[in-house]
């Protein structure tokens, strides 16, 4: 109880710090908090996972369970300005229970002293206090992680698991990383259940029934994935599509994926080894964690299945999070819920060192005063380290909350008071802008707007195409954008005229950056722009003889998919990022079109053809670098293949200072059916200089 009370008290101190930085107003330190509050509010109103009322179901919340908790709170009366205080209070309560459960878990695994030290170190953990008071699901997930392990230790001696699978199933619904941990725990339960069966001390039927119940976390996790598939057409949640290395570039390269993942993983080793300046743990903590695992596996054989499963799952969680672009963002929020286990294993590691110094193998500790004094002195130093970092984390919470107040929340209130009622706003940070305004939002990052993540990850051209193909009444009338990642840079969109040339309002970040940490927002200035869709679709047509049978709009993901379009890049690691360009034609017309930067060639399939007739391919292309002044545009030659058969060399004559449109004829003898596979390749394979151009589209006429 004392440990839990200490956690509650420190949580209150963090909340007071937040209030002090925001003139008595409770502000969340992350825009993501308001995403969950919006989903929770909508759920409480009866709009099941609709971010905007009337929208399709979306999967922008990283924690389904937490949204349900917030929805229940909303229906219970915690509405409007009361929902965030509820979320913060709930997080602190879960954190206090987590610290108490860590004490109980350490006591069951080893002894009371391990429990006391472990629980105390969790209660004074700055990162955990930040996460618990942030308004996110950190406290809830941490509690479910520790409670699942604690109930495992209580139910394991009985040979059956009743509550552990339920807690693990809730954990699987609380975070994607929770599903990984819960899956490993299911494995440990099955291992424990089937061990007596192998030794004939239990019946096979009893083992199968117990194992079936132990798989409840897997059922819950699979149910969540199938819900995603039913709601959005894919099992990957919107957040995964937006942030994962698997999806964040147009082309996935396995070697690059592994390298980027391992880079993040090494960063985690630095942080949890105490080798960084981020004050997450004490120096050398990883060493003590390894000792703790070794001690429990070798000296506490009863808990071996649990410890092996826990260790494997912790490593798997770190690897999984390492696949995210945002792995180290937001003060390592994704891995904070697993820090209590990390701290517990560290204390067990210190216990293990004392065991080497003379503790008995039977678990009865014959302690010399010197050994005990050294052990407690070492743990006291760890406690001092944690206490010394508490002010940093409290101030970090306040400063980051103030940053959200002066950026995203200020933007939301300006939009609410200055934009026309009913206007739709395209945003990169979608949380506070929606929660504090009455305007419909379109999330160009793709968290809360389905199918937008892939378009955003392919570049500004594909994003433009995705937006302009929306029904006119649903397109953004305004944009609240910053010109940094995440999401594509907006220079092209501004130069093309889709964004106004100058913002209606700008918001600069004035908050000081927290110590040993960058700004919680990824920008220093955010602008609000008026949208102009008057040129939308003007790039879909061109002058070509004959009847147009088909049109491939490069940069439009739907059109590319329908034509099996695939860039053939000259070098591994290159990305065919999309662009959007506006040009003035000789007749004075303005045309806007999207395309891709190609270094190498392209493959695609033309459809709706008449067999036996010659096919005229008309291309629109530009040089890789935009010409200036009266510079003549010279495009590279390309080798044309039809069904893999070389047809000839496409020489595109030099043009003026706008994009080039030229044609190439495929003989009718090669058009053997309604579809024709085509490839544009470099005349000299493998050797530079490679064809380097921007491809906007192809028209197929006969």
N, C-alpha and C positions, 0 to 999 in steps of 0.2 A: 504493500500500500504506500510506503514511503517513497519508493521509486516512482510509482505512478503519480503521486502527488507532486514530486519534483518535476516530472515531465509536464504536468498540467500548468505548474507555476511558470516554467520557462516558456511554454507555449503562450501564456498570457503576456509575458514580457515581449515576445516577438510581435504579438498583436498590438501592444501599446506602441512599439516602435513604428509599426506601419501607420498607426493613427497619427503619431507625432509628425511623420513626414508628409501627411496629407491633410493637415488641419482638422483632425478629428473624423475624417471620412475613411472608412475601410475600403482599401483598393487592392485588387489582386495584382501580384507582381508579374503575371503572364497574361497575354491576350488569350491563350488557350483556355484559361479558366472560364472566360465568358462564352467560349464555344460550348462548353459543357453546361453552363448555366442556361444558355439559350435552348439547348436540346432538352434539358430538364424542365424548363418552363413550358416548352411546347408539349412535352409528354404530359405534364400536369394539366394542360388545357385540352388534352385529347388528340393532339396531332403527333402521331407516333413517328418519332425520328424524322419529322419534317423540319428542316432548319428555317425555311420560310413557309408560312402557312400556304398550303396548296402545292408545294413542291413534292417531287417524288421522295421516297425514303432515301436517306443518304447515310453514309457510314463515316462521318467526319469525327465522331467522338471516339477517342482511343480506348475508352472504358464503357462498355455497355452497362455493366452493373452499376457504376457510379452514376450514370445518367438516370437509371431507374431509381436509385436512392434520392437523387435531386428531384425527380418527378414526384415521388411520394412526399417529399418535404414540401413541395409546392402545393400539392393537394391538401396538405395538413395545415396550411396557412402561412408558410414561409415564402411569401411572394415579393416580387419587386425588390425593394432594398433590403429585405430580410433574407433572401436566398443566399447571398454571399456570406453574411455572418453565420448562417447555418452551416454552409460548406466548410468554413474555417473552423468553427466549433466542433463539427463532426470530425474533421481531420485531426484536431488536437486530442479529442477523446480517443480516437483510434490509436494515435501515437502513444498516449499514456498506457492504454491497454497493451500495446505492443511491447513497451518497456517492461511491464509487469509479466507478460508472457515469456519474454526472454529470460527474466529471472527464473521463472518456473522451469523453463526448458533447460537452462544451464544446470539447475539443481538436479533435474532428473538425469541428465546425461552424465554429469560428473559429481558435483557436490554443491553445497550451499555457497561456498566462497566464489565459485565460478559463476553461479547464478547472480550473486550480489554485484560482482564486478561487471558482468556482462550487462545486466539491466541498468546499472548506473551509467555505464558508458553510452548506452543507447539513449538514455534520458537526457544526457547533456550533449548529444551529437548535433552540431550546428547544421550540417546538411539535412539531417532528418527533421529538425525543427523548422527549417526553411520550407521543406516540402510539405510538412504537416500543416503549416499555417498559410500555404500558398493558395488553398482553395481547390487544389487538384486532388487526384485520387491516391496520392502517395501514402497517406496514413492508412487508408482502407486496405490497400494492397499489402503494405507491410504487416498489418495485423493478420490478414489471411495467410500470408506466408508463414509467420511464426506460429499462429494458432494451428495450422495444418500439421506442422512438425510436432507441436506440443501434444496434440491429440493422438498423433501417431504413436508417440512414446507411451501414452496412457493406454491405448487400445492394443498395442503390439503384444504385451504379455498375455492378453486374453485370446490371441489367435484369430480375432475377427475385428473388422473395422466397420463402424457404423457412422460415426460423425466425421471421421477424417475424409472420406470420399465427398461428403457434402461440402465441407470447407474447401477442399481442393477444387471441386466443381465451381464454386463461387469464385475462387482465385482464377480459374481458367476464363471466366467471364469478365474479370476485373481489368486485365491487361494482356496484350499478346505475349509478353514475357511470362506472365502468370500461367498461361497455357503450357509453356515449356516446363516450368517448375512443377505444375500439377501432373503433367505426363510422367515425369521422372518419379514423382511420388506414387503414382499408380503402379509403376514398375516395382517399386520397393514393397508396396502392399501385396502385390501378386507373388513376389519372391517370398515374403514372409508367410503367406498363406499356403503356398505349395511346398515349402520346406518340410512341414510335418507329414504331408502326403507322401513325399519321397521316402521318408523314414517310417512310413506305415503307422504313424501315430494319429492320423486323421483320414477320413474317408475321401475318396476322389469327388464324390457328389458334393460333400460339404465344401471342399476346396474350390470347385467350379462355381458354386453359388456365391461364395465369398469373393472370388476373383471377379465375377461379373459385376457385383456392386462396387468393387474397387475401381472399375473402369468408368464410373460415372463422370469423372473429370474429362475423359476423352469424349464421351457422349456429349457433354456440355460444349466442349471446344468444337467438335464437328458440327453440332447444331448451330453454333455461332457462324461458322464458315458457310454453311448451307443457307443461313439467313442472309448473309452477304450476297451469296450467289443469286438467291431469289429476288433480293431487293435491287441489286445493281448489275447483275449479269456476270459478276466475277467474285471469286472467293477472297481476293485481296482487298482489304479495307482501303478506303480512300487515302488514309494517312500513309499506308504502306506504299501505295502507288505514287504518292507525292514525294516521299522521303527516302525510299529504299534505293540502294545502288543497283538493284535489279531493274529499276524502271526510270531512273532519273536522266538517262541519256537515250537518244534514238536507237543506238546500237549497243548491245551488251557484249563486252569482251571479257571472257572468263579470267584471263590473267590480270587484267586491270581491276576487275571486281575483287579478286582475292587480295591484290595489293592494297587497294583502298580499305578493305575490311581489316586486314592485318595492321594497317597504319592506325586505325581507330583502336584496335585491340591493344596494340603496344601503348597507346595513350592511356588506356584504362590501367594497364600494369604500372605506368608511371604514377598515376593518380592514387591508386590503392596501395602502391608501394611507398607512398609518402615522398615521392621524388619530384613532385610538382609543387607549385606555390598556391594551390587552390584550397588547401586546408581541409581536405576530406578525411584524412586519417594520419596516424603518426608514422614517422619514418620506419621502414622495415616491416610494416604491418603484414605484407604478403608472406614474408618469411614465417611469421607466427601463425598465419592461417594454414600454411602447409604443414607446420608442426602440429597444429590442432587436429587437422584431418588425419595425419599419420598416427597420432596418439589414439584417437577414437577408433580408428580401424584396427589397430593392433592391440590396444589395451581394453577396449570396450566392445568385445565381439558381439554382444547382444544388439548393439545399435549399428552394426556394420552395414546392413542393407540401406538403412536410412541415411547414413553418412555418405555412402557411395552415391546414392541417388541425389543427395543434396549437392555434393561436389560436382557431379556431372552436370546437373541442372544449372548451377551457378556459372560454370564455364560456358555452357550452351547459351545462357542468357546474355553473357558478355559478348559472345560471338554474334548472336542474333542482333543485339543492339549496335554492334560494330558495323553492320551492313547498312546503317542509316546515315544519311547526310548529316542529320542533326544529333548524332550519337553523343557528342560532348556539349551540346547546347543546353540552355536552361538549367545550368548547374547540375548536369548529369541526372536529370529528373527520372529518366527511364530506369536507372539502376538504383536509385535511392531506396526503394522498398526492400531491396535485398541486403542493404547495409547492416541491419540488425544481425543477420546470420554471419556476415563477415566479421562483425565485432565479437560475436560469441565465439567463433572459431579462433580468433586472435587470443582471447583470454584462455581458451583451452590450450592453445599453443604454449602460453606462459606456464600453465599448469603442467604441461608435458615436460618442460625444461626442469621444473622442480622435481618431477618424478625421476628424471635422470639423476638429480641430486640426492635421491635417497628415498623416494616414496615407495611404498610396498606395491607389489604386483596385484595383490588382492583388492586393491582400492582403499584399504585402510591406511590412512596417511600417518606415517611416523615422522612428524615434522620436527626438524631441529629449528631452534630459534633463528639461526643464521639464514637458513633456506627460506623460511617464511618471511623474514624481514626483507631479503633481497627480492622475492617475488612481489610482495606488496609494494615495495618501493618502486619497482619497475611499472607496476600497474598504476601507482599513484602518479608517476611521471606522465603516463598516457592520459590520465584524468586531467592533469594540469594542462597538457597540450590541448585537449578538447575544450576545457574551460576558457583557455586563452583565446580560442578562435570564436567563441560564442558572440562577442561583440561584433566581430567582422560579419558574421552571418546575419545577425539581427539588423545591422545597418544596411547590409546588402539587400535584405528584404524591403526595408523602407525606401531605399534609393530606387530599387527596381519598380516598386509600386508607384513611386512618384513619376518615373519615366513613362509608365503605362498611362498614368493620369494626363500627362502633358502631351501625349501623342495619340494613341488609339481612342481613349475616352474623350479627349478634346475634339478629335475629328468627328466622333459620333455625335456630339452635341452640336457642333457647327453644322453638320449635315442635317440634323433634325430641325435646326432653326433657320437654315438658309436655302435649302434645296426644295423644289416644288413637292408637294405631297404626292405620293405615288411614284416618284422617280426611283429608278433602279440604279444601284451603285455597284460598279465592279471594284473589288478590293483584293489586296494581298493578305492583310491581317483581318480576318473575318469575324473575330469574336466580339470585341467591344462595339464595333461599328453597328452590328446588328442588334446587340443586346440593349444598347442605349438609344437607338433611333427607331423610328417607325417605318424605315425604308427597306424595301426588298434588296437583297445583296446577291451578287454573283461572285463566287470565290474563284478567282483565276488561278490560284494554286491548286485547287481541286479537292480540298478537304470536305467542304460541305456542298459543293456542286458536282454531281456525278459526271464522270467521263471528261472532266476538265484537266485532270492531273497529267494524262498522257499528252494532251495538246500543249500544256505549259512546259513539260519536260522536253518537248521537241523544238521549242523556240518560239519566238514572237510571231512568226508567220502562221504556224499551226494554231496558235492561240487566237490570232485574228480570224482564221477560218472557222474555228469552233464558235466564236462569239457571233460572227456575222451570219452563220447558218441557224442561229437561234431565232425563234419567232420574233418579229420586230418589237412586239410589246414586252418581250422578256430581255432584250439586249440592254446592256448598261447605258443609261443616259449620261452618267458621270463615272469617273474613275477616281479612286483614292489610292494613289500609287506612290511607291518609292523606287528609285532607279538602281537598286542593288538586288542581289539574290536574297532569299529564295525566289523562284520564279524567274521568268525571262526579263532581261533588261528592256527598257521601254523606249530607247532612243529611236528605233525604227518606227514604232507606233506613233511617236510624237512627230517624226519627220514625215510620215505618211499622211498626217492630218487627221487620223482617227482620234488622237488626243489633241486638244487645243494647244496652240503654240506656247501659251503661258498659262500657269495654273490660276484658278480662281482664288485659291488660298494656299498658303504653305504653313507647315508646322515644323519648327526646328527643335531638335533635341537639345535642351539646355541643362538637363540633369547631369551631374558629375558621374563619371564611370566609377562603379564600386571598386574597392581595393582588390587587386589581383584577379580582376574579372572584367570582361568587356561589357558593353551595354546589353541590356536584356532584349532590345530591339535591334534588328539588323540594318538600321539606317540612321542617318543624322538629319534627314529632311524628308518630309512626306508632303505631296501636293495633291490638290483636288482639281481635276480637269473636266471640262465638258467634252462629251463624246460627239463625234461627227460620223455618221454612217451613210452619208450621201453618195459615197463612191463604192459602197459595198456591192460586190458582184460585177463591177465593171470590167474586171479582168477575165471573165469567163468566155469572152468571145473575141474573135479576130477574123480578118478577111482571109478566106481560103477557098479555092475553086472546088466545084463539085458539091456533093452532099456530105455534111459532117456526120459520120457514123458513130463516133465516140469521142470523148474528151477526158483526158487525164489532167486533173488539177493538182500539180505538185504542191505540197504544203497542206493540202486538205486530207486529213487522215482517212476519212470515209472514202474519198475518191482513190487514194493510194491503195487502200485495202481492196477495193473492188477491182483494181487493175493489177494486183499482185506486185505492186511497185517495190523495188528494192535498190537502193544505191549500191554500187560496186566500188568501194573505196580503195584507193591505191595503197594505203598504208594502214596497218593495224593501229587502232587507237584514234583514228580520225572520226569525227562525228558530222553527219550531214544536217547541221542545224538549219532551221528555217528562218526566213527573212520575210519582210513585207516591204514593197516598194511602190511609190507613186511616181508616175511619169506624165509628162505633157506631150501628147502626140502632135505631129506637124499640123493637124487640122484644129489644134487648140483644145481638144478633149483631154480631160484628166482621167487616167486609168490607174486603178489600185489592184495589185495582185501579190500573192504569196509565192514563195519558192524555197528551194534548198540550195545551200552551198555544196557543190559536188567537186570532189577531187578524185577523178577516176572515171566512172561511167555509171550507167543506170540499166536496170532491167524492168520490163513491164509487159503486160498483155493487153492488146487491143481487142475489143469485142464488137459484136453486131456488124460484122463484115459480110460482104457478098463474095463468096469464093470465086476465084478465077479473074477477078477484076484487079487492076493495079491499085495499090494503096498509097495515098499521098500523106506523108507525116509532116505536119507543120509544127515547128518548135518555137517557143519563146524563151530566150535566154539572155543572160547578161554576163559581163566579165566578173571575176571574183571581187575585184576592187572597183568601186564606182568611178567611171571616168570623170574627169573634171575639164571644164572649159570646152574647147573644141577638139579634144583628144578623140581619135578615131577608135572605135571599139573593134577589137580583133578577137574572135572566139576560136578555140582550138578545134582542129579536125577530130572527127570521131569515126570509128569503124562500126558499121551497122551490120547486125546479124539478125536473121529471121529464122526461127526454129533452130538456132545454132549454126546456120549456114551463112558464111560471109556474103554480104550483098554488095558492099562497096564502101567507099570513104565519103563521109558527109563533110563537105567543105562549106562552111557558112561564110559567105562573103562579108568583108568588113562593113560595118554599119556606121551610123552616126553616133550621137552621144546618148541615145536612149537604148532600150533593150533591142535585141536582134530577133527578127522573125524570119525564118527560112524554112525550106521544104526539102524533103527527100522522098523519092518514089521507090516503092517495093514492087517488083514485077508481079503481075497477076498469077504467074505460075507458082509463086511461093505462097499465095493466099489460098490455102487448101481447105479452109473451114471458116466458120463464123468467128473464130478467135485466132490470134497470131501472137506468138511469143517473140518479143523483140529485145535486143540488147544493144546498147551503145557503149563501146569499149575504146580504150586507148589504142591507137594504132601500133604503139610499141609497148608490149606487155612488160611489166616489171621495171622498166627504165623511165627515169625522169627526163625531161619535164613531163608531168602528168597533165591531162586535161583538167583545167581549173575554171569553173564557171558556176553561175547560178541558174538553175533550171526552174522555170515557172510553170510550164505545162506543155501538153502535146494535144493537137487536134488530128483526128484520123478521118480522112475524107476519100470518097471514091466517085 
